[in-house]
Amino acid sequence: MVDELHLVQQFEANRPHLRAVAYRILGDTNDVEDALQEAWIRLSNSDADQIENITGWLTTVVAHVCLNVLRTRQRRPAQSIGDSYASVEQRSDRTVLTPDEQVELAESMGLALLIVLEMLAPAERISFVLHDMFSVPFDEISEMLGKSPEACRQLASRARRRVRTAKDPAADPNRQREVVGAFLTASKNGDFQTLLSLLSADVALVSDAAAIAIGAPERKDGPFDVATRFSGGARAARVALLDGLAGLVWARGGQPKVAFDFTVIAGKVTRIDMIGDEEVLGEMTIEYVRRGR
């Protein structure tokens, strides 16, 4: 049987890693310490002899706790992430972080990335942080989230694109909406030249397995092939906000079947992801944009 002192030593050896995971998911030092405390309670009440990989086990526990925190936040009234971020120092007496540790955590993320992560759905945020920042395999993430590995891969990909878009100094949600609206109009009208003018030189159209199954191309690269695919098409699609950013949605019977997730950089469409996976669509907040809006 693992003695308590050895268990404490193992937990403390993993604390920096667990703190980094929790902070990158939650962005709030108070919630981070609460998550670590919960992880310790679960570890101390577990049969530690049966845990083969304690780091992996603790990472999974912390991720589960963080996921619950994110879901609770969604049910609360909206709060500015800037206010939350700025208040860390004011509330630091409730945490066990030293000033140096607080600075290190803040610098490891940056306010800009925190703002983007705050906009992501919980499952997107978990998938992106664990895979891209800590190299956790999608097979393991899928077990945490109760989703397929492919769905987790797509969720991380969406998060990655949103982070990339946010890094664009010219990023403007209203401008993106204009570009997507112009793209849809040109598509419906078969205006090939306007479509070309809206696409970047390295634009890519990529479809997930569910979209491919209902007839979408697996991939198209370059403005000519992408414009050819859409020219005269997308007649049943509508402009919608996908988690706050403009895209297109094709629905049947009022149920979204395919979302066209646009990445717009410097006023040009650089990527369109056709998403048909029901699990990924279920994670999206979809708000249809009325004409003239």
Residue frames relative to the residue before (quaternion, step in Angstrom):
aa qw qx qy qz dx dy dz
M 1.0000 0.0000 0.0000 0.0000 0.00 0.00 0.00
V 0.4530 -0.6869 0.4976 0.2745 3.57 -0.95 0.89
D 0.3360 -0.7476 0.5307 0.2159 3.61 -0.70 1.02
E 0.6627 -0.5571 0.3364 0.3706 3.53 -1.21 0.64
L 0.6231 0.5438 -0.3516 0.4386 3.60 0.97 -0.75
H 0.6626 0.4910 -0.3068 0.4751 3.59 0.93 -0.89
L 0.6330 0.5317 -0.3292 0.4563 3.59 1.04 -0.77
V 0.6342 0.5207 -0.3179 0.4750 3.57 1.01 -0.84
Q 0.6546 0.5169 -0.3129 0.4543 3.58 0.92 -0.88
Q 0.6577 0.5034 -0.3141 0.4641 3.58 0.96 -0.82
F 0.6552 0.5073 -0.3145 0.4631 3.55 0.98 -0.85
E 0.6737 0.4974 -0.3003 0.4568 3.58 0.88 -0.92
A 0.6162 0.5386 -0.3448 0.4597 3.59 1.10 -0.65
N 0.7222 0.4208 -0.2326 0.4973 3.59 1.14 -0.66
R 0.4435 0.7389 -0.4376 0.2567 3.58 1.25 -0.29
P 0.6596 0.5017 -0.3503 0.4364 3.70 0.76 -0.81
H 0.6535 0.5029 -0.3130 0.4712 3.58 0.98 -0.85
L 0.6802 0.4920 -0.2942 0.4568 3.59 0.86 -0.94
R 0.6301 0.5274 -0.3298 0.4649 3.57 1.04 -0.78
A 0.6502 0.5141 -0.3169 0.4610 3.59 0.97 -0.84
V 0.6369 0.5199 -0.3257 0.4670 3.59 0.98 -0.84
A 0.7027 0.4792 -0.2734 0.4493 3.57 0.76 -1.06
Y 0.6658 0.5073 -0.3229 0.4416 3.59 0.93 -0.83
R 0.6751 0.4941 -0.3003 0.4582 3.56 0.95 -0.83
I 0.6531 0.4734 -0.3170 0.4989 3.58 1.17 -0.43
L 0.8074 0.3373 -0.1444 0.4620 3.58 0.81 -1.02
G 0.2544 -0.8118 0.4960 0.1742 3.60 1.06 -0.69
D 0.6982 0.3931 -0.2656 0.5361 3.59 1.20 0.33
T 0.4204 -0.7553 0.4397 0.2438 3.58 -0.51 1.16
N 0.6181 0.5412 -0.3607 0.4415 3.61 1.07 -0.59
D 0.6639 0.4802 -0.2960 0.4910 3.57 0.94 -0.86
V 0.5928 0.5727 -0.3605 0.4366 3.57 1.10 -0.70
E 0.6994 0.4665 -0.2816 0.4625 3.59 0.77 -0.98
D 0.6119 0.5333 -0.3473 0.4696 3.57 1.11 -0.64
A 0.6481 0.5207 -0.3136 0.4587 3.58 1.01 -0.84
L 0.6674 0.4929 -0.3042 0.4681 3.57 0.96 -0.83
Q 0.6227 0.5321 -0.3403 0.4618 3.56 1.05 -0.73
E 0.6492 0.5096 -0.3118 0.4708 3.57 0.99 -0.83
A 0.6286 0.5331 -0.3317 0.4590 3.59 1.02 -0.78
W 0.6546 0.5076 -0.3166 0.4621 3.58 0.97 -0.83
I 0.6324 0.5310 -0.3318 0.4560 3.59 0.96 -0.83
R 0.6796 0.4811 -0.2974 0.4672 3.58 0.91 -0.90
L 0.6406 0.5170 -0.3322 0.4603 3.58 1.03 -0.74
S 0.6859 0.4949 -0.2907 0.4474 3.58 0.87 -0.93
N 0.7075 0.4273 -0.2594 0.4996 3.59 1.20 -0.50
S 0.5812 0.5976 -0.3647 0.4149 3.59 1.29 0.01
D 0.5002 -0.5788 0.5284 0.3681 3.52 -1.38 0.06
A 0.2161 -0.8450 0.4764 0.1115 3.55 0.30 1.33
D 0.5600 0.6155 -0.3900 0.3944 3.61 1.15 -0.50
Q 0.7035 0.4767 -0.2566 0.4604 3.56 1.14 -0.64
I 0.5698 0.5869 -0.3832 0.4289 3.59 1.29 -0.05
E 0.2792 -0.7956 0.5175 0.1457 3.58 -0.46 1.20
N 0.7885 0.1413 -0.0467 0.5968 3.57 0.99 -0.89
I 0.2222 -0.8298 0.4944 0.1326 3.56 0.06 1.26
T 0.6090 0.5461 -0.3620 0.4470 3.62 1.06 -0.64
G 0.6741 0.4839 -0.2901 0.4767 3.55 0.91 -0.91
W 0.6390 0.5295 -0.3219 0.4557 3.57 1.01 -0.84
L 0.6871 0.4740 -0.2841 0.4717 3.58 0.87 -0.93
T 0.6157 0.5407 -0.3485 0.4551 3.60 1.04 -0.74
T 0.6492 0.5122 -0.3118 0.4679 3.57 0.99 -0.85
V 0.6489 0.5155 -0.3175 0.4608 3.59 0.95 -0.87
V 0.6688 0.4959 -0.3011 0.4650 3.58 0.87 -0.95
A 0.6394 0.5218 -0.3261 0.4610 3.59 0.97 -0.81
H 0.6396 0.5166 -0.3249 0.4673 3.60 0.98 -0.80
V 0.6557 0.5039 -0.3105 0.4688 3.58 0.92 -0.91
C 0.6600 0.5086 -0.3041 0.4618 3.58 0.93 -0.89
L 0.6218 0.5416 -0.3390 0.4529 3.58 1.02 -0.79
N 0.6529 0.5029 -0.3135 0.4718 3.58 0.96 -0.82
V 0.6299 0.5274 -0.3316 0.4639 3.59 1.03 -0.78
L 0.6544 0.5139 -0.3122 0.4585 3.60 0.92 -0.91
R 0.6681 0.4954 -0.3062 0.4631 3.58 0.93 -0.83
T 0.6206 0.5222 -0.3366 0.4783 3.58 1.10 -0.66
R 0.6264 0.5416 -0.3364 0.4485 3.58 1.00 -0.80
Q 0.6291 0.5557 -0.3421 0.4224 3.59 1.00 -0.78
R 0.6990 0.4669 -0.2695 0.4699 3.57 1.12 -0.62
R 0.6023 0.5539 -0.3587 0.4492 3.56 1.29 -0.15
P 0.6243 -0.4992 0.4172 0.4324 3.60 -1.25 0.29
A 0.5894 -0.6074 0.4026 0.3488 3.56 -1.05 0.81
Q 0.0627 -0.7723 0.6318 0.0221 3.55 -1.09 0.81
S 0.5274 -0.6338 0.4606 0.3285 3.55 -1.01 0.77
I 0.4403 -0.6853 0.5093 0.2777 3.57 -0.83 0.97
G 0.5915 0.5675 -0.3660 0.4407 3.56 1.14 -0.59
D 0.6432 0.5094 -0.3168 0.4758 3.56 1.03 -0.83
S 0.6511 0.5184 -0.3134 0.4573 3.56 0.97 -0.90
Y 0.6703 0.5072 -0.2911 0.4568 3.53 0.92 -0.95
A 0.6901 0.4927 -0.2808 0.4495 3.55 0.90 -0.95
S 0.6806 0.5122 -0.2952 0.4328 3.57 1.13 -0.59
V 0.4051 0.7323 -0.4737 0.2742 3.61 1.23 -0.08
E 0.6875 0.4756 -0.2988 0.4604 3.59 0.82 -0.93
Q 0.6391 0.5415 -0.3367 0.4301 3.57 1.02 -0.79
R 0.7610 0.3585 -0.1921 0.5054 3.58 1.08 -0.72
S 0.3775 0.7846 -0.4465 0.2062 3.55 1.27 0.06
D 0.5557 0.6100 -0.4102 0.3884 3.59 1.18 -0.28
R 0.6316 0.5249 -0.3351 0.4619 3.57 1.27 -0.25
T 0.6919 0.4515 -0.2776 0.4903 3.61 1.19 -0.16
V 0.4497 -0.6690 0.5128 0.2954 3.53 -1.33 0.14
L 0.4221 0.7076 -0.4662 0.3223 3.59 1.24 0.29
T 0.3902 -0.6746 0.5705 0.2592 3.54 -1.09 0.72
P 0.6597 -0.4926 0.3654 0.4343 3.63 -1.17 0.30
D 0.6455 0.5185 -0.3306 0.4531 3.59 0.96 -0.79
E 0.6532 0.5049 -0.3173 0.4666 3.57 1.01 -0.79
Q 0.6303 0.5256 -0.3425 0.4574 3.60 1.00 -0.72
V 0.6510 0.5033 -0.3173 0.4714 3.58 0.95 -0.83
E 0.6519 0.5262 -0.3181 0.4438 3.56 0.94 -0.89
L 0.6626 0.4994 -0.3061 0.4667 3.58 0.96 -0.87
A 0.6632 0.5131 -0.3112 0.4473 3.57 0.89 -0.91
E 0.6905 0.4787 -0.2845 0.4616 3.56 0.92 -0.91
S 0.6165 0.5629 -0.3519 0.4233 3.59 1.12 -0.60
M 0.7356 0.3655 -0.2194 0.5264 3.59 1.18 -0.44
G 0.1931 -0.7650 0.5827 0.1947 3.54 0.47 -1.22
L 0.5856 -0.6170 0.4042 0.3363 3.56 -1.04 0.80
A 0.6262 0.5642 -0.3514 0.4075 3.60 0.94 -0.82
L 0.6885 0.4624 -0.2868 0.4796 3.57 0.90 -0.93
L 0.6116 0.5488 -0.3529 0.4475 3.59 1.02 -0.72
I 0.6363 0.5287 -0.3263 0.4573 3.58 0.98 -0.83
V 0.6607 0.4951 -0.3073 0.4731 3.58 0.93 -0.88
L 0.6713 0.5022 -0.3116 0.4472 3.58 0.83 -0.94
E 0.6235 0.5517 -0.3424 0.4355 3.56 1.05 -0.72
M 0.6515 0.5198 -0.3076 0.4590 3.59 1.17 -0.53
L 0.6044 0.5918 -0.3566 0.3966 3.59 1.18 -0.38
A 0.5314 -0.5741 0.5078 0.3609 3.53 -1.24 0.49
P 0.6645 -0.5370 0.3269 0.4041 3.62 -1.06 0.64
A 0.6920 0.4755 -0.2993 0.4532 3.62 0.80 -0.92
E 0.6072 0.5367 -0.3507 0.4693 3.60 1.11 -0.65
R 0.6760 0.5114 -0.2919 0.4431 3.53 0.88 -0.98
I 0.6498 0.5083 -0.3087 0.4734 3.57 0.96 -0.89
S 0.6741 0.5077 -0.3000 0.4447 3.60 0.83 -0.99
F 0.6844 0.4937 -0.2826 0.4560 3.56 0.89 -0.96
V 0.6984 0.4773 -0.2884 0.4486 3.58 0.74 -1.01
L 0.7070 0.4664 -0.2867 0.4476 3.58 0.76 -1.00
H 0.7245 0.4305 -0.2669 0.4674 3.60 0.87 -0.86
D 0.7660 0.4053 -0.2228 0.4465 3.58 0.65 -1.08
M 0.7621 0.3774 -0.2045 0.4848 3.59 1.01 -0.71
F 0.8082 0.2234 -0.1044 0.5349 3.59 1.13 -0.59
S 0.4364 -0.7544 0.4176 0.2569 3.59 1.30 0.32
V 0.2895 0.7368 -0.5514 0.2632 3.58 1.00 0.77
P 0.4657 -0.6971 0.4597 0.2930 3.65 -0.72 0.98
F 0.5797 -0.6037 0.4190 0.3520 3.56 -1.12 0.66
D 0.5604 0.5921 -0.3956 0.4229 3.60 1.12 -0.51
E 0.6849 0.4627 -0.2821 0.4870 3.58 0.99 -0.82
I 0.6367 0.5241 -0.3291 0.4600 3.57 1.00 -0.81
S 0.6274 0.5507 -0.3397 0.4332 3.58 1.01 -0.79
E 0.6368 0.5189 -0.3302 0.4649 3.59 1.06 -0.69
M 0.6355 0.5302 -0.3263 0.4567 3.58 1.04 -0.76
L 0.7746 0.3804 -0.1760 0.4736 3.56 0.89 -1.02
G 0.3857 -0.7259 0.4846 0.2989 3.58 1.20 -0.36
K 0.5635 0.5556 -0.3912 0.4698 3.54 1.14 0.77
S 0.6168 -0.5407 0.4059 0.4031 3.55 -1.26 0.26
P 0.6148 -0.5426 0.4068 0.4027 3.62 -1.15 0.48
E 0.6358 0.5319 -0.3346 0.4482 3.60 1.02 -0.77
A 0.6417 0.5101 -0.3273 0.4700 3.58 1.00 -0.79
C 0.6516 0.5069 -0.3154 0.4679 3.60 0.97 -0.82
R 0.6193 0.5385 -0.3341 0.4636 3.58 1.05 -0.75
Q 0.6745 0.4834 -0.2899 0.4768 3.58 0.97 -0.86
L 0.6244 0.5351 -0.3389 0.4570 3.59 1.02 -0.74
A 0.6582 0.4938 -0.3030 0.4808 3.58 0.97 -0.84
S 0.6361 0.5352 -0.3259 0.4502 3.56 1.02 -0.79
R 0.6371 0.5154 -0.3254 0.4719 3.59 0.99 -0.81
A 0.6528 0.5114 -0.3137 0.4625 3.56 0.92 -0.90
R 0.6357 0.5426 -0.3184 0.4473 3.57 0.98 -0.89
R 0.6702 0.4958 -0.3009 0.4631 3.59 0.94 -0.86
R 0.6458 0.5159 -0.3252 0.4594 3.58 1.01 -0.76
V 0.6203 0.5192 -0.3366 0.4820 3.57 1.06 -0.71
R 0.6530 0.5160 -0.3106 0.4593 3.58 0.94 -0.89
T 0.6506 0.5148 -0.3114 0.4634 3.57 0.97 -0.87
A 0.6686 0.5192 -0.3051 0.4363 3.57 0.93 -0.89
K 0.6364 0.5343 -0.3308 0.4474 3.58 1.15 -0.51
D 0.5219 0.6228 -0.4144 0.4099 3.58 1.28 -0.20
P 0.4065 -0.7402 0.4710 0.2548 3.64 -0.51 1.09
A 0.6997 0.4398 -0.2682 0.4951 3.58 1.19 -0.45
A 0.3498 0.7649 -0.4846 0.2404 3.60 1.27 0.13
D 0.1195 0.7677 -0.6149 0.1352 3.54 -0.88 1.04
P 0.4356 -0.7239 0.4635 0.2673 3.62 -0.52 1.11
N 0.6463 0.5160 -0.3285 0.4562 3.59 1.02 -0.75
R 0.6399 0.5120 -0.3213 0.4745 3.57 1.04 -0.77
Q 0.6273 0.5236 -0.3399 0.4655 3.59 1.00 -0.77
R 0.6452 0.5191 -0.3264 0.4557 3.57 0.96 -0.84
E 0.6318 0.5277 -0.3310 0.4613 3.59 1.02 -0.76
V 0.6624 0.5096 -0.3041 0.4572 3.57 0.95 -0.93
V 0.6777 0.4836 -0.2974 0.4673 3.58 0.89 -0.91
G 0.6402 0.5229 -0.3228 0.4610 3.58 1.01 -0.78
A 0.6562 0.4969 -0.3038 0.4798 3.56 0.98 -0.86
F 0.6189 0.5464 -0.3333 0.4554 3.57 1.06 -0.78
L 0.6737 0.4914 -0.3014 0.4625 3.60 0.88 -0.92
T 0.6491 0.5148 -0.3208 0.4591 3.59 0.93 -0.86
A 0.6685 0.4926 -0.2980 0.4709 3.58 0.91 -0.91
S 0.6223 0.5420 -0.3380 0.4525 3.59 1.04 -0.75
K 0.6947 0.4814 -0.2793 0.4556 3.56 0.81 -1.02
N 0.7161 0.4450 -0.2415 0.4804 3.58 1.06 -0.79
G 0.4153 -0.7104 0.4708 0.3182 3.58 1.24 -0.18
D 0.3537 0.7428 -0.4872 0.2929 3.57 1.17 0.63
F 0.2145 -0.8430 0.4839 0.0954 3.54 0.26 1.33
Q 0.6763 0.5090 -0.3047 0.4367 3.59 0.88 -0.90
T 0.6454 0.4997 -0.3288 0.4751 3.59 1.00 -0.73
L 0.6076 0.5435 -0.3489 0.4623 3.57 1.04 -0.74
L 0.6496 0.5204 -0.3148 0.4562 3.57 0.89 -0.92
S 0.6760 0.5166 -0.2981 0.4327 3.57 0.95 -0.88
L 0.6836 0.4874 -0.2811 0.4650 3.59 1.20 -0.47
L 0.6742 0.5057 -0.2777 0.4611 3.58 1.27 -0.31
S 0.4472 -0.6711 0.5199 0.2817 3.55 -1.07 0.76
A 0.6610 -0.5321 0.3557 0.3917 3.56 -1.22 0.41
D 0.7646 0.3245 -0.1824 0.5262 3.60 1.13 -0.60
V 0.2240 0.8105 -0.5138 0.1701 3.58 1.17 0.54
A 0.0800 -0.7845 0.6138 0.0372 3.54 -1.16 0.70
L 0.1975 -0.7274 0.6454 0.1237 3.53 -1.17 0.75
V 0.0134 0.8146 -0.5754 0.0723 3.58 -0.59 1.16
S 0.1577 -0.8031 0.5718 0.0577 3.58 -0.88 0.97
D 0.4037 -0.6800 0.5427 0.2830 3.56 -1.11 0.63
A 0.7377 -0.4482 0.2707 0.4260 3.56 -1.29 0.27
A 0.6539 0.5232 -0.3195 0.4434 3.59 1.00 -0.81
A 0.6584 0.4909 -0.3095 0.4793 3.60 1.01 -0.77
I 0.6220 0.5360 -0.3362 0.4613 3.58 1.05 -0.77
A 0.6415 0.5587 -0.3184 0.4182 3.57 1.01 -0.84
I 0.7436 0.3500 -0.2247 0.5235 3.60 1.15 -0.48
G 0.7734 -0.4340 0.1701 0.4295 3.56 1.18 0.62
A 0.5003 0.6453 -0.4460 0.3666 3.61 1.20 0.01
P 0.5139 -0.6234 0.4748 0.3490 3.60 -1.10 0.58
E 0.5594 -0.6083 0.4329 0.3601 3.57 -1.05 0.67
R 0.7851 -0.1657 0.1397 0.5802 3.57 0.95 -0.89
K 0.0282 -0.7453 0.6654 0.0315 3.54 -1.22 0.68
D 0.1140 -0.8056 0.5799 0.0416 3.57 -0.92 0.91
G 0.7673 0.3458 -0.2696 0.4680 3.55 -1.08 0.78
P 0.6172 -0.6038 0.3675 0.3456 3.57 -1.07 0.75
F 0.6419 0.5363 -0.3502 0.4217 3.62 0.95 -0.77
D 0.7088 0.4562 -0.2734 0.4633 3.60 0.79 -0.98
V 0.6532 0.5001 -0.3224 0.4683 3.59 0.99 -0.77
A 0.6589 0.4970 -0.3121 0.4706 3.60 0.92 -0.86
T 0.6280 0.5355 -0.3317 0.4569 3.59 1.01 -0.77
R 0.6479 0.5306 -0.3163 0.4457 3.57 0.99 -0.83
F 0.7722 0.3724 -0.1926 0.4773 3.61 0.96 -0.80
S 0.5420 0.6503 -0.4094 0.3402 3.61 1.09 -0.53
G 0.8181 0.1506 -0.1581 0.5320 3.55 -0.66 1.17
G 0.6726 0.4949 -0.2888 0.4683 3.59 1.27 -0.01
A 0.6944 0.5013 -0.3538 0.3759 3.52 -1.32 -0.51
R 0.2615 0.8166 -0.4855 0.1707 3.57 1.17 0.53
A 0.7250 0.4174 -0.2466 0.4892 3.58 1.08 -0.62
A 0.5271 0.6485 -0.4076 0.3680 3.58 1.27 -0.05
R 0.1730 -0.7661 0.6104 0.1028 3.55 -1.26 0.50
V 0.5025 -0.6159 0.5050 0.3364 3.54 -1.16 0.60
A 0.0745 0.7883 -0.6050 0.0840 3.57 -0.93 0.92
L 0.4246 -0.6426 0.5615 0.3024 3.53 -1.27 0.39
L 0.1502 -0.7711 0.6164 0.0540 3.54 -0.73 1.15
D 0.7949 -0.1772 0.0593 0.5772 3.57 -0.17 1.28
G 0.7810 -0.3873 0.1680 0.4602 3.54 0.94 0.96
L 0.7171 0.3814 -0.2510 0.5266 3.61 1.21 -0.25
A 0.5572 -0.6596 0.3984 0.3093 3.55 -0.97 0.90
G 0.1419 0.7442 -0.6446 0.1025 3.51 -1.13 0.84
L 0.4692 -0.6379 0.5100 0.3360 3.56 -1.23 -0.40
V 0.1162 -0.7759 0.6159 0.0718 3.54 -1.22 0.57
W 0.1526 -0.7320 0.6555 0.1060 3.51 -1.09 0.84
A 0.0547 -0.8152 0.5763 -0.0191 3.56 -0.66 1.15
R 0.1358 -0.7553 0.6339 0.0966 3.53 -1.28 0.45
G 0.8313 0.0376 -0.0760 0.5492 3.53 -0.70 1.12
G 0.6785 -0.5000 0.2785 0.4605 3.54 1.14 0.67
Q 0.6417 0.5090 -0.3191 0.4768 3.57 1.30 -0.03
P 0.4374 -0.6978 0.4911 0.2838 3.63 -0.68 1.01
K 0.1609 -0.8017 0.5725 0.0605 3.55 -0.86 1.02
V 0.7881 0.0118 0.0037 0.6155 3.57 1.07 -0.74
A 0.1512 -0.7535 0.6330 0.0933 3.56 -1.00 0.89
F 0.2437 -0.7369 0.6153 0.1376 3.55 -1.03 0.87
D 0.1215 -0.8274 0.5481 0.0149 3.55 -0.15 1.33
F 0.1770 -0.8257 0.5328 0.0540 3.58 -0.37 1.28
T 0.1481 -0.7104 0.6764 0.1261 3.51 -1.23 0.68
V 0.0469 -0.8053 0.5903 -0.0299 3.56 -0.61 1.19
I 0.0037 0.7897 -0.6110 0.0557 3.55 -0.67 1.17
A 0.8476 -0.0226 -0.0271 0.5294 3.56 -0.85 1.06
G 0.7246 -0.4780 0.2418 0.4335 3.57 0.95 0.92
K 0.6718 0.4471 -0.2976 0.5102 3.59 1.28 0.16
V 0.4552 -0.6557 0.5262 0.2932 3.55 -1.11 0.71
T 0.1376 -0.8171 0.5573 0.0528 3.59 -0.60 1.14
R 0.8031 0.0054 0.0121 0.5957 3.59 1.20 -0.43
I 0.0740 -0.7501 0.6549 0.0546 3.53 -1.19 0.70
D 0.1103 -0.7858 0.6067 0.0469 3.55 -0.73 1.07
M 0.2168 -0.7588 0.6032 0.1157 3.54 -0.79 1.07
I 0.0762 -0.8311 0.5497 -0.0364 3.54 -0.43 1.31
G 0.0172 -0.8174 0.5752 -0.0276 3.54 -0.65 1.16
D 0.4598 0.6936 -0.4414 0.3356 3.57 1.29 -0.15
E 0.4501 -0.7255 0.4531 0.2564 3.58 -0.63 1.16
E 0.6314 0.5403 -0.3395 0.4407 3.58 1.03 -0.73
V 0.6735 0.4765 -0.2928 0.4833 3.58 0.98 -0.87
L 0.6362 0.5181 -0.3290 0.4676 3.59 0.96 -0.82
G 0.6488 0.5398 -0.3140 0.4349 3.55 1.05 -0.77
E 0.6462 0.5120 -0.3164 0.4693 3.58 1.21 -0.47
M 0.6217 0.5726 -0.3402 0.4122 3.59 1.19 -0.42
T 0.2862 -0.6693 0.6481 0.2239 3.50 -1.28 0.55
I 0.0733 -0.8235 0.5624 -0.0160 3.56 -0.40 1.28
E 0.0069 0.7868 -0.6149 0.0535 3.55 -0.75 1.11
Y 0.3181 -0.7679 0.5246 0.1843 3.57 -0.47 1.17
V 0.3538 -0.7388 0.5438 0.1825 3.53 -1.01 0.90
R 0.3610 -0.7395 0.5274 0.2115 3.55 -0.73 1.04
R 0.5873 -0.5744 0.4291 0.3755 3.54 -1.13 0.59
G 0.7886 0.2913 -0.2444 0.4832 3.50 -1.02 0.92
R 0.5268 0.6336 -0.4139 0.3869 3.54 1.29 -0.08
